[in-house]
Amino acid sequence: MVGSANAVWLAQRLAAFGAGIRFEAMPREDVEAVKRLVLDTLGCALGAAGCEPARLLAPLLRDASGTHDAATLIGTRRRGGLGDAILHN
């Protein structure tokens, strides 16, 4: 139980840090690097959509049970549970 409490505390700290970041306060080079990395990540996700491993995995994933724990399975018309979407995407 202690490990779980630590994980929650760490997740809250990371979320607060991320929420507090402002592009205006970051060096221009860092902002440009973040933009490139986001575009690269999206490109990889879209490029892999429909590839054999994703097609084999898709039937094994559960559909989202609600809107709280749901995310799009990229390249499909499905929404899966958050953990499954992370694995798939």
PyMOL commands that set and color helices and strands:
alter all, ss='L'
color gray80, all
select helices_A, chain A and resi 2-20+23-25+28-48+52-60+82-88
alter helices_A, ss='H'
color red, helices_A
select strands_A, chain A and resi 71-72+79-80
alter strands_A, ss='S'
color yellow, strands_A
deselect
rebuild
show_as cartoon
